[in-house]
Amino acid sequence: MGLILKILIYLYLCAGVLCIHQMPWLPCQFTDENVFVNSEGLTETQLIHREAMLQFGQKGDAPVNPHAITFLVT
C-alpha cells in the first residue's frame, strides 16, 4: 500500500510540474503605499493597487506585459 501511495504522489507532482510549464504567468496583487501628512497634520496612508504578474521563465526574458510589475521566477 505504501508503494502505491508513493507512486501516486510522484505522478501528482510530475503532473503539477508539467502544468507550470504550460502556464507562463499568473496575475497577482501588488499594493503600493503613499504615506503623507494631510491638511490637519495627521499621517495618512494611501493604498495604490497596481497591476502585477508572476512570470515563469528564464533570466533575461522580456515581461509578458511591460506595463505591469513583473516578478520573474526562474
Beta strands, then each sheet from edge to edge (+ up, - down):
strand 1: 25-37
strand 2: 43-56
strand 3: 69-73
sheet 1: 1+ 2- 3-
end
